[in-house]
Amino acid sequence: MTSPTLGSILLSSTNPKRLGDWYAAALSPELDNAEGGYRILKFGDFYLLVDTRDDIGDTNPEPGRIILNFDVADARAVAAKFDELGAQWLSKLEDRNGSWFGTAIDPDGNYVQIIQLSEAERAAMAS
């Protein structure tokens, strides 16, 4: 039996247009498509679906439960884009032994981490 593949996550919002627009502007997905009332954003082999629900609040009360990690080629450029969009930072972008990490807060209060791993770290993970 083969293992299941995690291919997407649903991010619910009381304002999915605003939230979807923010992710599209901040991270330039490969695909940005509205389908049947929800938004589909593609990042590599992973899909971020943004939809509305009537059983949630305007902001995430426990944003540390799930942190969306985005592997980026240029963390400083992505951080600058977040800054242009007025993102708040939980943890500003910092160099950790050659890898870059920063955690921003999206418009709904979710944590969004950008990661640029060093070549040495990538090689260690591959072996």
C-alpha positions, 0 to 999 in steps of 0.5 A: 500500500502506498502512502497518501500524499498531502496535496492541499490545505483549506484556509477558511476565512470570513473574507476569503477574497482579501485573504486570497488576494494577500497570498497571491500578491505576497507569494506569486503562486504558479496558479491563481484560480477561482473555482466554484466560490473558492480560490485555488492557489498553487505553490509547487506541488501543493495547493492552498485553497481559500474559502469561506465558512460561517463557523469561524471568527474573523481572526485565528485565535490559535495561529501557532497550531498550523504554520504555513511554511513556504520554501523560497529562493530569495527570502529577503525579496519575499520579506520585502514584499510582505513589508510592502503589503503591511504584514506584521512579523511574529519573527523578523527574517533572520539568518540562522547559520546560512539559512533564512527564516521569518514568520509573518502574520497574514490578514486573518492572523495565521502564521506564514513562515518563509524559509530559504535553506542554505545549500549545506542544509539542502544537501544534508536533508537529501542524504 
